């Protein structure tokens, strides 16, 4: 297999990653550093369609909420946001795209 064009699990050719790293790595590093400075956490969900992204995200958030609850922690939903990334602007989700965090009332 030609290592210059082999693709990884995300189907991005390594030659593209090697050429784009000067642009991509600083941006990702800045986002991660900003997250650590603010005490925030970044969680990434991906999918082939926006429908699958929503389902994967809502299932992942439910698992995270369960873990938080089991460890006596909470997620401040009023401060929780999400950002959608797409390869092209015309493939961004529609304005009706909403991710819901399902909350259960706290046990007393």
Number of C-alpha atoms within 10 A of each C-alpha: 5 7 9 12 13 12 15 9 6 6 8 12 15 16 13 12 16 11 10 11 11 10 10 12 12 11 12 11 11 11 13 14 13 13 13 12 9 8 8 13 11 10 9 11 14 14 12 7 11 17 12 13 17 18 17 15 20 17 14 16 19 16 12 14 19 14 13 13 13 10 9 8 11 14 14 7 10 6 7 10 8 10 5 12 11 10 7 7 8 8 11 13 15 9 6 6 12 10 14 12 16 11 10 7 5 7 4 3
